[in-house]
C-alpha cells in the first residue's frame, strides 16, 4: 500500500518543478545571435531580436534580413533531494520544443527615413500533462489496509500556459548615430489547468469506498505590450536603453470548477461538493521594466553588457472566485512579485570572415513572492506551493556566414536551485507516510539546442565581408 501512496505523492509533489519558468524575465530569448548571447544585447543587438530587445536599433543596422529561429529543443532535468527522508531523491527529465521567433523587415516608400519590422514570437509555451493509474496487487493491499481487498489510485495533472505575441516595430534616426524606436505587441494569453485525484477501495466488510477531488480553471487575457527604445552608436561603444511598459489588458475571462466526492464510509464522513463558475473576472499583470546595455568593440571582437530592472507587483487576485458557501470565503488564487535586478555579459569572438564564436552568461533572479498555480487551489492558503530559485543562464555557439544565408548553431544551459517547503499531502490521515519535516532541495537544469537561419528576402542581400 505504501508503494502506491509514495508514487502518487511523488507525482503530485514533483509536478510543480516543470512550471518554474513562470514569473521569470530571462527564461526566453529571441533572435539567433541574441539567444547565444543570453539576451545581453540591449545596446548592441544586430539581428531581428531587436523587435524584442530594443526597437531603436532597427534604424542603425544595415540590411537586416528575414529571421527564423527554425528549430529549438530542450532537455530539462529536475533533481529533488530530501523528499520522503533525508537520503531519498527523485529525478526526472523531459525533451520538448521551445518558443521561437519569426521576424522580417519592410519599407514604406513615402517614409524613406523610417524603418519597420514585424515579428511573431512565442513568449511562453509550456505544457505539463501527467497521468498515473495503478491497482495494487493482493500482497500490497493486505499489508496496507487489512480488510481491503482491492485498491486503485488515479492521478491527472494537465497544465497549459501560452502567450503568443504579434507585433510591429518602428525606428528612425534623430541623428546619424542616435535613433529611437517603438515595438507594439498584441498578446494572446491562455492559462488552463486540471487537477484530478481519485481513489477506490473494495473490501469484504466496508464494501466500496470512493474518493474524487477535481479542480479545473481557465484564464484568458488579450492585451498590448509596448517597448520603447533608444540607441546610440558611438566611435568606441554602442549604447542602448529599452523600457517595457506595464501590460495593458483589453479583454479577460475566467472559469473555475470544483468537485469533491467521498462515499462508502460512515454517513458523517461522506462529502458531496460541486461548484461551476463561468465568466469570472480575472486580472493579468506584468510590471514595468528598464534595461540598459552596451556593446564594446575590441578590434574585430565585441563585448556585450546588460543590466535590467523589473518593478514588483503588490498582491492581487488572478481569478476572482466567488465563495462556495454563503458567508464563506472564495478560493484564493493570488500572485505577488518582488522587484529584481539582473546582469549579463556576452562575448563575440571573430575567428575568420565566415565564422564567429559566441559565449555568454546572465542572471535570472526569482521575483516570486507568491505565484498563483493549481496547487494553491488544491491545498488552500495554509500551504506554500512555490518553488523559489535563482537561475544562471549560459550560451555557446557559432555564426556561420555564407554568401546568401547566415546559419546560427549553438546551445544554452540553465541551472537553478532552491527549497520547496511543503509537498502536497496525501488525503488519507489513517495512513502513515515517511515524509521528512526538513525542506526539500530542488535543482533544475535545462539544455537547449538551437538552429537558426537568416535569409535575404524583401530586396536585401547578405555579402561576406
N, C-alpha and C positions, 0 to 999 in steps of 0.2 A: 504493500500500500504506500509505503513511504517513497517508493520509486516514482509512482505517478504523481504524488504531491510535489516532489522535488522537480520533476520535469516540467510540470505546469507552472510552478513558481519561477523556474529558470526562464521560461519563455516570457512570462509576464514581466518579470523583473528586468530582463535583458533588453527587451524591445525598445525602451526609450533611447538607447545609445545610438540608434540609427537615425534619430531625429536631431542630433546635436548641431546640425547646421543652422537651425532656426535661431534668429536673433543676431547672428554674427555678420560682420560687414565685409570681411575679406575672404570668405569661403569661395566665392566665384570670381573669375577674371575673364575678360573678353578681349579679343584681338590676338592674333597669333603670337607676335613677339611680346605683347603685353602679358600674356599668360606666363611665358618663360621668365619674365621679369617680375612676376608675382604682383602685378598691378602697380609697381613703383614708378609710374610714368606720368604723373600729373603735369609735370613741367616739360616732358620730353617724348611723349607718345608720338610715334611716327607710322602707325597703322590705323585702321578704321576703328580700333578700340577707342579712339578719341571721342566717338559719339557718346561713350560712357564716362571716360576719364576727364576729358577737357575739350569741349567743342571748339574753343578758340583756336586750337592747333590746326583746325581744318583750313584756315586761311594761310598758314605758314608752311604747309607740307606741299612739296612738288609732286604732282602726278599720283595722288592716292588711287588705289586700284580696288576692284571688287574683291571682297574678303570672305572666305569661308573657313570657319573652324570646323573642318569637314568631319573628322572623327575624333571623339574623345571618350575614353573609357576609364573607369577607376576600379581599383580593388581596395575595399575598405575592411579593416580588421579591428575588432574590439576585444580587449582582454580585461576581465573583471576578476580581481583578487579579493579574498576575504568575503565571500558571498554567503555560504552556509557554514562557515567555520574559518578559522584563521589560515588554514592551509589549503582551502579549496579555491579553485579557479575555473572560470568559464572563458571560452574563446569562440569566436565565430568570424567568418569572412563572407563578403559579398562582391560580386562582379556585376557592374551595371554601367549604362550610358550616363553622360553628364550633360548639363546645359551647354548651349552653343550660341554662336553669333553668325548672322549673315548680314553683310553691310556693303553699300556701294555709294558712289557719288553721282551727282548730276548737276547740270548748269541750266540757268535761265538766261537766255540770250540778252534780254534787256537789262539784266543786273550783272554786268561783267565783273564787278568788284566784289560780288557776293558768292560765297561757296556753300554748297548744300550736300548733305549726305542723308541716307536713310539707313535704318538698322532694325533688324528683327532679332531679338535675343531672348533666351530663356533665363530669366533672372533666377528662377528657382523651379526645380522639378524633382521632387522626392516622392518615393513610393515605398511603403512598407506593408507587406502582406504576409502574415503568418497564420498558418492553420495547423492545429495539433489535435489529434484524436487518438485515444488509447483505451483499450479494455485490459484490465489487469487479469493475469492468469489466476487459477484457483489457489495456488500456494500463497501468492502475494495478498490476495483478498482475505484468506483465512488468518494470516498473520496480522493483518492490519485492522480489520473491523469485526472479527469474531463471527457474529451471526449473519453477516452479509455474504451472499454467495457470488454476486457479480457487481462490478464497479466500472463505470465508463465515464471518462472525462473528455470534454471538448473545449478547445480554446481557439478563438479567432481574433486577430487584430488586423485591421485594414486602415492604413493611414496614408492619405494622399494630399500633397500640397503643391500647387503650381502657381507660377507668377510669370506670365508672358508679357513682354514689353514690345511695343511697336512705336517707332519714333522717327522724327526728322531733326536734323541738326543744321544750324546755320552759323557761318563765321565770316568775318570781314576784317580787313586791316584798318586800324586807326592811323598807324604809320608803317613804314616798311618793316619794322621789327616788332610791332606791337599789334595785337589782334584781340578781338572779343568774340564770344560765341554763345549760343544757347542750344540746348537739346531739350525737346519736348517728347516725353514718352507717355503713351497710353498704356496703363497696366490692367490686365485681366487676371484677377486673383481668385483662386478657389481652394478651400481647405475643408476636407471631409475626413471623418474618422468613425470607425465602428469597433467597439469592444464587446465581445460576446463570450461569456464563460458559462459552461453548462456541466452538470454532474447528474448521474443517475445511478442508484443502487437498488439491488433486489435481494431480499432475504426471506428466510422461512418464517420469521416471526414478524418483522417490521413491514413486509411487503415491499412495494416500490416507492422510493423517495426520489423526488425531482428538485433540482435547483437550476434556475436560469437567471442570469443577470446580463442585460444588454443595454449599451448606451450608444447612441448614434447622433452625430451633429454635423452640420454643414455651415460654412461661412463663405459668402461670395462678396467681392468688392471690385468695383470698377472705378478707376480714378486716373490722376495725372501726376507725373513726376517732372520737375524741371531741374536742369543742371545749367548753371551759369559759369562761363569760363573766361579766363584772362590769360594771355600768353605773351611773353617777351622773348625775343631771340637776340641775345647779346653776342659780343665777339667771343667771349670765353665761357659762356654759360647760357643755358636755356632755362627760363623760369616759368612757372605756371601756378594758377590759383583756380580751384573749382569749388563751387558752392552747390550743395544739394539742398534744395528747398524741401520743407516738410510735405508729406503726401497730401494731396487734395482729393478727398473721397467724393465721388459723384453719385454712386449707387451702392447700396448694400442690402444684403438679405441673409437671413439665417433660419435654421431649423434645429430642433432638438427632440429626441425621443428617448424615453427611459422606461425600462421594464425590469421588474424583479419578481420572480415567482418561486415560492418554496412550498412544496406539498408532500404529504405522506408521513409527516411527523405528527406530534401532538397538535391538536387544533390551535392551542395558544401560540405555537411556534410557526404556524403556516403564515405565508405572506403573499399578497397579491397587489402589485403596483404597476400601473401603466399610464404614461403621460406622453402626449404627442403634440408638439407646438410647431406651428408653421409661421412664416413671415415675421420672424423675430427681428428686433433692432440689433444691429451689430456695429462694431467700430473696428477700423483698421488704422493704426497709427504708425508712421515712420518718422523719426526725428530729423532735424536739420543736421547737416554735416559740412565740414570745411576741410579741404585737402590742399596742401601746398607741396610743390616739388621742384626739382631742378635736374637738369642733365649737364654733366661736365665733360666735354671732350678732352681726351688726353691722347694727342697725336691722332691715330686712327681708331682708338678705343673710346669708350664712353662709360661714365658712371651715372647711375640714376638714383636719386634720393626722393623719399616721400614721407610726409607726416600727415596724419588725418585725425580729426576730432569729430565725434558724434555726440550730440546732446542726449540727455536722459529723457525718460518719459515717466511721469507720475502714474501711479496705479490706475488702471481703467479696466472696464469690462469688455472683453472681446465680443461676447454674446450675452445679451440681457435675457436670462432665463427666468420666467415667472415662478413664483412659489408653487409647489405641487400640492400643498395643503393650505387651507385657509388660515391666515395668521402666521404662517411659517415663512421661511426664507428660501429663495431660489438657489439652485446650484451656482457655485462661484466659478467663473471662468475668466480669470483676471490676469493681467500682464503688467509688469513694471520693469523698466530698463534704466541702468545707470549710464552716465556719460563715460566715454572711453577715449583714449588717445593711442594710436598705433603708429609704428615706424617701419620703414623698409629700405633696403639697398639692393640695387641691381647692377650687374656688370656686363658690358658688351665688349667682347674681345675680337678684334679684327684678325683673321687668320690669312685670308687672301681675298682676291677680288670676288670670288664666288662663295665665300664661306665665312660666317660669323658665329661665334660661340657666345651663349648667354648663360648667366647664372644669377641667382637672386635668393634673398631671404626677407621675410616680413613677419611682423607680429599680428596676432588676431585675438585681442583680449575679449573675454566674455562681458557683454553688457547686461546679462540676465540677472535681475534681482528676483523676479518670478516670471515664469513663462507659462502661458495657457496651453494645456495639452490634454489629451484624453484621460490621463491618469489623475489629473486634478478632479475630474468628474467622477472617477471610479471611487476614490477614497475620501473626497471632501477636503475641507480646509485644514484638517489636522495632519495631513501628510505632505511631505516635500518630495515631489517627483522631478525636481530639476537637477540636471547634470551641469555643473558649473566648471568649465575648464578653459584655460588659456592655450591657444594654438600657436604653433610656429609653422610657417609655410616656406618651402624651398623649391626652386625651379632650376632646371638644367636642360639645354637643348641647343640646336643649331638652326641657322637660317641659310638655306641653300639658294643662291641667286642664279637662275638660268636666264636665257635671253627673253623669254616671254612669260615666265612663271616664277614665282617665289614659293619655295616649299619649306615649311617650318616643321621640324620634328623634335619632340622632346618629352620630358616627364616632369611632374611636380610631386612633391612629397609633403604631407602634412601630418603633424602629430600633436596630440593634446592629452592631458591627464588631469584628473581631479577626483573628488569624493562624491559618492552617491549615498545620501543619508539613510533612507528607509526604503527597502524593497517592498513591492506590493504584497500584502498579506493574503494567505490562503483562507477562504471564508468558511473554515470549519474549526472552531476553537476546541473541539474534542480531540483533535489530532495534534500531537506534539511534533514540531519540525525543528531540526537543529540549526536555527538561524543565529548567527553571532550578533551581539549588540554593537560591535565596533563598526565604524564606517567602512564601506567597500571602496576599494581603489580601482578606478577605471582608467584605462589607456586606450585611446583611439588613434589609429594610423590610417592614412589614405594615400595610395599611389594613383596618379593619373597619367595616362599615355595619350599624347596629342599628335595629330597630323593635320596641318593647316595649309591652305592654298591661297595665293593671291594671284588673280588673273586680270590682265589688262583688257577691259572692255569699256564701252562708252567712250571710245576715242582715245583712251590712254594707252601708252606703250611703256614698257619697262626695259631699260637697257642696263647691262652690266657696266659699271664704271671702273 
